[in-house]
Amino acid sequence: MATPAQITANIVNAQQSTGPRTEPGKAASSRNSLKHGLTAQTVLLPGEDEEAYRQLRSEFFEAYDPQVGPERELVQNLCDLQWRINRCARLEVIALSGDTLDLKALDVISRHETRLSKLYSATLKEVREMMLARIGGQEAMMKEAMLVRRADVLKGRPTDLKVIGFDLPVQRVDAALARQDALRRASKVVSQQFAA
């Protein structure tokens, strides 16, 4: 148990140790506990290739083409998880390249890689489900709008899709109708060829 004099001395000493005061000192101090960066708050660590990260991000956004905010956030999360999984491979190389095998480091890396891979799979599933739901809703809306437009054309009346709650331009619906008609004609020709 500390004596009253020791407690007083500790309090006085603590008053004099205020930590880094300059911005570079604070930045350096914030990285003191950085060991592997697999749980770091920032995705890109000092010394990592920012251009490579930007390229990876660009490829993810191009491949998934998110259309709404939640989709963009999930695709960003996927990209960040992939970056961290890639870091695991780099860390394994470092752990294996030393004179002595660092089994503790390999174990830590392996556990983090497993965790990140599971999180990646769950996030990927969520992205797919969200995008499929959005696309399914858009397709259903297009089918309904096509039916309305076809009826209006047959009756010879103008179509104002916005008035009845469709957020689709008539030209896009007309293009979908033309595509549908072309497919029906092509299917009929192909069927006749096989029947002959």
C-alpha positions as CSV (number, residue, x, y, z in Angstrom):
1,M,0.0,0.0,0.0
2,A,1.3,3.4,-0.9
3,T,2.1,5.9,1.9
4,P,0.5,9.3,1.9
5,A,3.9,10.8,0.9
6,Q,4.1,8.5,-2.1
7,I,0.6,9.3,-3.2
8,T,1.4,13.1,-3.0
9,A,4.7,12.5,-5.0
10,N,2.8,10.6,-7.7
11,I,0.2,13.4,-8.0
12,V,3.0,16.0,-8.4
13,N,4.8,13.9,-11.0
14,A,1.6,13.3,-12.9
15,Q,1.1,17.1,-13.1
16,Q,4.4,17.5,-14.9
17,S,3.9,14.8,-17.5
18,T,1.3,16.1,-19.9
19,G,2.3,14.1,-23.0
20,P,3.2,15.5,-26.4
21,R,2.3,19.1,-27.0
22,T,3.0,19.6,-30.8
23,E,0.9,18.2,-33.6
24,P,3.8,16.0,-34.9
25,G,4.4,14.8,-31.4
26,K,0.8,14.0,-30.9
27,A,0.7,12.2,-34.3
28,A,3.7,10.1,-33.4
29,S,2.3,9.3,-30.0
30,S,-1.0,8.2,-31.5
31,R,0.9,5.4,-33.4
32,N,2.8,4.1,-30.3
33,S,0.6,1.1,-29.9
34,L,0.4,0.3,-33.6
35,K,1.6,-3.3,-34.1
36,H,-0.2,-4.8,-37.1
37,G,-3.0,-2.2,-37.9
38,L,-5.6,-4.9,-38.4
39,T,-7.9,-3.2,-35.8
40,A,-6.7,0.4,-36.5
41,Q,-9.4,3.1,-36.8
42,T,-7.9,4.2,-40.1
43,V,-7.8,1.9,-43.1
44,L,-4.7,3.3,-44.7
45,L,-1.6,3.1,-42.4
46,P,1.5,5.2,-42.6
47,G,3.8,3.7,-45.2
48,E,1.0,1.9,-47.2
49,D,0.5,2.7,-50.9
50,E,-2.4,5.3,-51.1
51,E,-2.6,4.9,-54.9
52,A,-3.0,1.1,-54.6
53,Y,-5.8,1.7,-52.1
54,R,-7.5,4.2,-54.4
55,Q,-7.2,1.7,-57.3
56,L,-8.8,-1.0,-55.2
57,R,-11.6,1.3,-54.2
58,S,-12.2,2.3,-57.8
59,E,-12.4,-1.3,-58.8
60,F,-14.9,-2.2,-56.1
61,F,-17.1,0.8,-57.0
62,E,-16.9,0.0,-60.7
63,A,-17.7,-3.7,-60.2
64,Y,-20.7,-3.2,-57.8
65,D,-21.9,0.1,-59.2
66,P,-23.8,1.1,-56.0
67,Q,-26.7,3.5,-56.6
68,V,-27.8,4.7,-53.2
69,G,-26.1,5.7,-50.0
70,P,-26.4,2.5,-48.0
71,E,-25.1,0.5,-51.0
72,R,-22.1,2.9,-51.3
73,E,-21.4,2.5,-47.6
74,L,-21.5,-1.3,-47.8
75,V,-19.2,-1.3,-50.9
76,Q,-16.8,1.0,-49.1
77,N,-16.8,-1.4,-46.1
78,L,-16.1,-4.3,-48.5
79,C,-13.2,-2.5,-50.0
80,D,-11.8,-1.6,-46.6
81,L,-12.1,-5.2,-45.4
82,Q,-10.3,-6.5,-48.5
83,W,-7.5,-4.0,-47.9
84,R,-7.1,-5.3,-44.4
85,I,-7.2,-8.9,-45.5
86,N,-4.5,-8.1,-48.1
87,R,-2.5,-6.6,-45.2
88,C,-2.7,-9.9,-43.4
89,A,-0.8,-11.6,-46.3
90,R,1.9,-8.9,-46.1
91,L,2.2,-9.3,-42.4
92,E,2.5,-13.1,-42.7
93,V,5.4,-12.6,-45.2
94,I,7.1,-10.4,-42.6
95,A,6.5,-12.8,-39.8
96,L,7.9,-15.7,-41.8
97,S,10.9,-13.8,-43.2
98,G,12.8,-13.4,-39.9
99,D,15.6,-15.7,-38.6
100,T,13.2,-17.2,-36.1
101,L,9.6,-18.1,-36.7
102,D,7.3,-15.8,-34.9
103,L,4.4,-18.2,-34.1
104,K,2.7,-15.7,-31.8
105,A,2.5,-13.1,-34.6
106,L,1.3,-15.7,-37.1
107,D,-1.4,-16.8,-34.7
108,V,-2.6,-13.2,-34.2
109,I,-2.6,-12.5,-37.9
110,S,-4.5,-15.8,-38.6
111,R,-7.2,-14.9,-36.1
112,H,-7.6,-11.4,-37.5
113,E,-7.7,-12.7,-41.0
114,T,-10.4,-15.2,-40.1
115,R,-12.4,-12.5,-38.4
116,L,-12.0,-10.2,-41.4
117,S,-12.9,-12.9,-43.9
118,K,-16.1,-13.7,-42.0
119,L,-17.0,-10.0,-41.8
120,Y,-16.3,-9.7,-45.6
121,S,-18.6,-12.6,-46.4
122,A,-21.4,-11.2,-44.3
123,T,-21.0,-7.7,-45.8
124,L,-20.9,-9.2,-49.3
125,K,-24.2,-11.0,-48.6
126,E,-25.8,-7.8,-47.4
127,V,-24.6,-5.9,-50.4
128,R,-26.0,-8.5,-52.8
129,E,-29.3,-8.7,-51.0
130,M,-29.7,-4.9,-50.9
131,M,-28.9,-4.6,-54.6
132,L,-31.1,-7.5,-55.6
133,A,-34.0,-5.9,-53.7
134,R,-33.4,-2.5,-55.4
135,I,-33.1,-4.1,-58.8
136,G,-36.2,-6.3,-58.3
137,G,-38.2,-3.2,-57.3
138,Q,-37.0,-1.3,-60.3
139,E,-37.9,-4.2,-62.6
140,A,-41.4,-4.5,-61.1
141,M,-41.9,-0.8,-61.5
142,M,-40.8,-1.0,-65.1
143,K,-43.2,-3.9,-65.9
144,E,-46.1,-1.9,-64.5
145,A,-45.0,1.2,-66.4
146,M,-44.7,-0.8,-69.6
147,L,-48.3,-2.1,-69.1
148,V,-49.6,1.4,-68.5
149,R,-47.7,2.8,-71.5
150,R,-48.8,0.0,-73.9
151,A,-52.5,0.6,-72.8
152,D,-52.1,4.4,-73.4
153,V,-50.6,3.8,-76.9
154,L,-53.4,1.4,-77.8
155,K,-56.0,4.0,-76.6
156,G,-54.1,6.8,-78.4
157,R,-53.7,8.9,-75.3
158,P,-50.6,10.6,-73.8
159,T,-48.7,9.0,-71.0
160,D,-47.7,10.9,-67.9
161,L,-46.0,8.4,-65.7
162,K,-45.0,10.9,-63.0
163,V,-48.7,11.7,-62.3
164,I,-49.4,8.1,-61.4
165,G,-46.3,7.6,-59.3
166,F,-43.7,6.2,-61.6
167,D,-40.2,7.8,-61.5
168,L,-39.4,6.7,-65.1
169,P,-39.1,8.8,-68.3
170,V,-41.5,7.7,-71.0
171,Q,-38.5,7.3,-73.5
172,R,-37.0,4.6,-71.2
173,V,-40.3,2.8,-71.0
174,D,-40.7,3.0,-74.8
175,A,-37.1,1.6,-75.2
176,A,-38.0,-1.3,-72.8
177,L,-41.2,-2.0,-74.8
178,A,-39.2,-2.0,-78.1
179,R,-36.7,-4.4,-76.6
180,Q,-39.5,-6.7,-75.4
181,D,-41.2,-6.6,-78.9
182,A,-37.9,-7.3,-80.6
183,L,-37.3,-10.3,-78.4
184,R,-40.8,-11.7,-79.0
185,R,-40.2,-11.3,-82.8
186,A,-36.8,-13.0,-82.6
187,S,-38.2,-15.8,-80.5
188,K,-41.0,-16.4,-83.0
189,V,-38.5,-16.5,-85.9
190,V,-36.3,-19.0,-84.0
191,S,-39.3,-21.2,-83.1
192,Q,-40.4,-21.2,-86.8
193,Q,-36.9,-22.2,-87.9
194,F,-36.8,-25.2,-85.6
195,A,-40.4,-26.2,-86.5
196,A,-39.5,-26.3,-90.2
